[in-house]
Amino acid sequence: MQTPDFKGTHLFDRLCWAKENLEGHQSDYRVVYEDSIDECAKILVPDPNWMACALQGGILPPVWVYHELAKDEAEEGFKKHTRGYLLHTTEPVGAMTEEEAIEYLIMKDVPQTVWTDWNSGNKPKMVICRKEQLPSTREWRNAWKIADDITATDIAA
Amino acid sequence: MAGKIIADTLEHSTAGSVTTDYVVNGSAKAWHNAASDGASVNDSFNMSSYTDSATGIGVHNFTSALGNANYATMTKLLMDTAATNSHRTIYTAVQSTSSYTEESYYLNSSAALVAEDRQRLSVAHGDLA
């Protein structure tokens, strides 16, 4: 199905179109990351309807738009967004592969301190894996950590 | 876009009228149905991802951000008739324009709150950015 020309269309309206016209896509990818030494590993689960938008193209804004809004919100005294129009008027990005969509999602929903510096310590702070590579039960969930002996080479393999 | 109607008021022949502001402002801006295993999302609208942060703790990330952090969320936990502890609670711990974090617990026999994973049905109402 061809995406309508959504340039200038409110993002919410684009999502309404997508919900009505696209099948959700359950990605098998999960992003495991650690953003605090005192907390267990967190797991980012891609949303199936969002993933359908990413694969379709022409719906989602470029990821830098979210970074601009995050900068605004981090300003002292922030009350409300005054540059929300960036979500709606910036030309939507084209179709992504599932892997590109995961990269985009990492830059959108994982803390920037994790993904800009994911491999600078003794072990990677972030790993992309398959759902079946996660522990099969929730037992000891609050103790889950990225393995100490994992390396960037292991991840690339 | 085809099929577009621009109207400020909807009027019924006998029941009166309502401005479309009611529809725009009163509609939910996002909803989410997250599985209890924390590892999957059943269905949603206006969500980009769900972060399983720990037992009972999850973050809902918006695709189209909210205009401010003063929006309202409502979440219920799916009932499990087989569960032995019937007193449960879920609350929103952190809200930003891009996401909100929720924590769910059950009350054990010592009246202590214990973090628990359970299927979540969540809605957000507010103004879009």
Interface residues (C-beta under 8 A of the other chain):
Chain A: P4 T9 H10 L11 F12 D13 L15 W17 K19 G24 Q26 R30 E39 C40 K42 I43 L44 V45 P46 D47 P48 N49 W50 C53 L60 Y66 L69 A70 E73 K79 K80 H81 G84 L87 L105 K108 D109 K131 L134 R138 R141 N142
Chain B: M1 K29 A34 D37 G38 A39 S40 V41 D43 S44 F45 N46 M47 S48 S49 Y50 T51 D52 S53 A54 T55 N61 T63 S64 A65 G67 N68 S96 T97 S98 S99 A115 D117 D127 L128 A129
